[in-house]
Amino acid sequence: MKRFSEIQKNSKNIKRVFEAEGDELKSNLPSNYEDMSKEELIKLMSGQKEQQEEKVEDKDVKQLEPSTEGKDVSNLFSKLFESREMAHVYHLQVRGDEGSFARHEALGKYYEEVLEIIDDVIEVYQGQYGIVENYDVIDTSGTKSKEPVDYFEELAEYVKHARKCITNEDTHTHSLLDDIVVLIYKTLYRLKFNK
C-alpha cells in the first residue's frame, strides 16, 4: 500500500512533467494517472503498458473462476444422478402388461449408459474448476406418482434450462451435456414408440 506522502510526491512529479510537455501529453493519459506511480507513468509513456496488459490477461486465464455459482452446478449434477436412480427404479417396477419388456429395456439402457456420461461431465468440470460439493440427497419416491415418460420429458427440459449455469465458453462441458440430452430423448422415443 502506498503512503500518502508517496502519492503526494508522485502527484508533484506528474505536474512537473505536464508543465514541461504541455496539455497534449495530459490528454493521452488515463483518467487515473494521479494514482499511478512514476514507474507506471514512465512505462505508459514509453509504450510498455501493452506488455503489462498482456501479463494481466495471462494471469486472468490462469486464475479461472467457476463458470457459475457452485450450488447451481451441484443441483444440476445431483439431478443427473437422480435420473440414473429414477430410471433404475422405474426399470425394476415394470410389470408384465403390453410393451413392458420394451419399457424395461429402454429404462435399463438409460441407467447403464448415463452414469459414464455423468462421470465425464463432472470430471471435466472439476478438472477445470475444482471439486464440486453439496450434492442433493437422491429421493426416488417420485417414481410412485410420476410416469417414466412424464419424468423424462421434465428431465429434458430441466437439463436444457439448468445447463445455463455453465458458461457458453465451456463448449466441451456443454458437448457432454448434449450427450445426456440425446440419451434422454432416445429413452423417450423407446418408451413412447417401442412396444
Buried (B, 14 or more C-beta within 10 A) or exposed (E): EEEEEEBEBBEEEBEEBBEEEEEEEEEEBEEEBEEBBEEBBEBBBEEEBEEEEEEEEEEEEEEEEBBBEBEBBBBBBBBBBBBBBBBBBBBEEBEEEEBEEBBBBBBBBBBEBBBEBBEBBBEBBEEBBEEBEEEEEEEEEEBEEBEBEEBBBEBBEBBEEBBEBBEEEBEEBBEBBBBBBEBBEBBBEBBBEEE
